[in-house]
Amino acid sequence: MRISDAIIRITDFFYIAPFDRLIPRHTFRYGLCGAATYFIFDPALYAFTYHAVLCKRIVHVGAMAVSPEIAALAIVFPITFTVGFLLNRCVVFRSSQLPAATQLVRHAAAAAAAFALNYVLMRFFVRTCGFWPTPSKVLVSAICTVCSYLAAVKFSFRTEDGR
C-alpha cells in the first residue's frame, strides 16, 4: 500500500457525521491534511527551529541581519512546501490531470504568494503587535491555509475541464 492510500484511509475514517453532511469529502481531506501540516507539523518544526536550532538569535547572512523568527520561517518553509505539495498532489487533488511539473510550478507560485503573506503577517504580529512568534505562526498559518486552499482549487491543481 502506498503512503498516500494510507493517508486517504485515515482521513476517510474521520469523514463521519456531521462532516459528511456539511462538506464534500474532497474539502474534508484538504482540511485534515492542511490541519496536520499547518497546525501541527509546521508550527512544531518552526518552534524547534526557532528555539533549538537558532536559539532565538539573529542570523547574519553576509552584511544582512535576519531576525530569528524570519530566519526560522525561511528554514521551515521549503520543508512545509514539499510536504504540502505531495499531500495535495497525492491525496487531495488526485483527479487533476495536469502534469506534475505544471502542478509544481503553479503550487510554487501560490506558495511564493503564501510566503510573502507569511512574511508580512509575521512581521506585523511579532514586531508591530508584540505577539510571541510561535502563537503568531499558528494564526498566520490559519490565514494562509484559507488562501492556499482557494489557490489550490482555482489554480494549482485545477482540472483541465475547469472543475
Solvent accessible surface area in square Angstrom, and as a share of the most:
residue,aa,sasa,rsa
1,M,155,0.69
2,R,143,0.52
3,I,140,0.71
4,S,11,0.07
5,D,44,0.23
6,A,35,0.27
7,I,46,0.24
8,I,20,0.10
9,R,161,0.59
10,I,103,0.52
11,T,5,0.03
12,D,38,0.19
13,F,150,0.63
14,F,100,0.42
15,Y,29,0.11
16,I,104,0.53
17,A,50,0.39
18,P,69,0.44
19,F,88,0.37
20,D,66,0.34
21,R,180,0.66
22,L,130,0.65
23,I,62,0.32
24,P,85,0.54
25,R,105,0.38
26,H,66,0.30
27,T,40,0.23
28,F,16,0.06
29,R,43,0.16
30,Y,16,0.06
31,G,37,0.36
32,L,59,0.30
33,C,8,0.05
34,G,5,0.05
35,A,35,0.27
36,A,49,0.38
37,T,3,0.02
38,Y,51,0.19
39,F,76,0.32
40,I,121,0.61
41,F,77,0.32
42,D,4,0.02
43,P,11,0.07
44,A,62,0.48
45,L,40,0.20
46,Y,0,0.00
47,A,25,0.20
48,F,119,0.50
49,T,4,0.03
50,Y,21,0.08
51,H,84,0.38
52,A,57,0.44
53,V,79,0.45
54,L,21,0.10
55,C,61,0.36
56,K,116,0.49
57,R,149,0.55
58,I,99,0.50
59,V,42,0.24
60,H,137,0.61
61,V,82,0.47
62,G,79,0.76
63,A,119,0.92
64,M,116,0.52
65,A,62,0.48
66,V,27,0.15
67,S,14,0.09
68,P,12,0.08
69,E,4,0.02
70,I,17,0.09
71,A,8,0.06
72,A,0,0.00
73,L,1,0.01
74,A,52,0.40
75,I,78,0.40
76,V,1,0.01
77,F,43,0.18
78,P,74,0.46
79,I,77,0.39
80,T,5,0.03
81,F,43,0.18
82,T,70,0.41
83,V,50,0.28
84,G,4,0.04
85,F,20,0.08
86,L,93,0.46
87,L,30,0.15
88,N,15,0.07
89,R,80,0.29
90,C,42,0.25
91,V,2,0.01
92,V,6,0.03
93,F,13,0.06
94,R,100,0.37
95,S,80,0.52
96,S,11,0.07
97,Q,133,0.59
98,L,20,0.10
99,P,81,0.51
100,A,44,0.34
101,A,70,0.54
102,T,44,0.26
103,Q,0,0.00
104,L,78,0.39
105,V,104,0.60
106,R,67,0.24
107,H,20,0.09
108,A,43,0.34
109,A,54,0.42
110,A,22,0.17
111,A,12,0.09
112,A,63,0.49
113,A,64,0.49
114,A,17,0.13
115,F,61,0.26
116,A,54,0.42
117,L,56,0.28
118,N,9,0.04
119,Y,91,0.35
120,V,90,0.51
121,L,30,0.15
122,M,0,0.00
123,R,84,0.31
124,F,93,0.39
125,F,23,0.10
126,V,20,0.11
127,R,130,0.48
128,T,99,0.57
129,C,53,0.32
130,G,56,0.53
131,F,100,0.42
132,W,197,0.69
133,P,22,0.14
134,T,38,0.22
135,P,73,0.46
136,S,1,0.01
137,K,7,0.03
138,V,57,0.33
139,L,79,0.40
140,V,0,0.00
141,S,2,0.02
142,A,36,0.28
143,I,65,0.33
144,C,9,0.05
145,T,21,0.12
146,V,96,0.55
147,C,61,0.37
148,S,30,0.20
149,Y,48,0.18
150,L,98,0.49
151,A,29,0.22
152,A,4,0.03
153,V,43,0.25
154,K,139,0.59
155,F,90,0.37
156,S,1,0.00
157,F,3,0.01
158,R,107,0.39
159,T,29,0.17
160,E,125,0.56
161,D,90,0.46
162,G,37,0.36
163,R,209,0.76
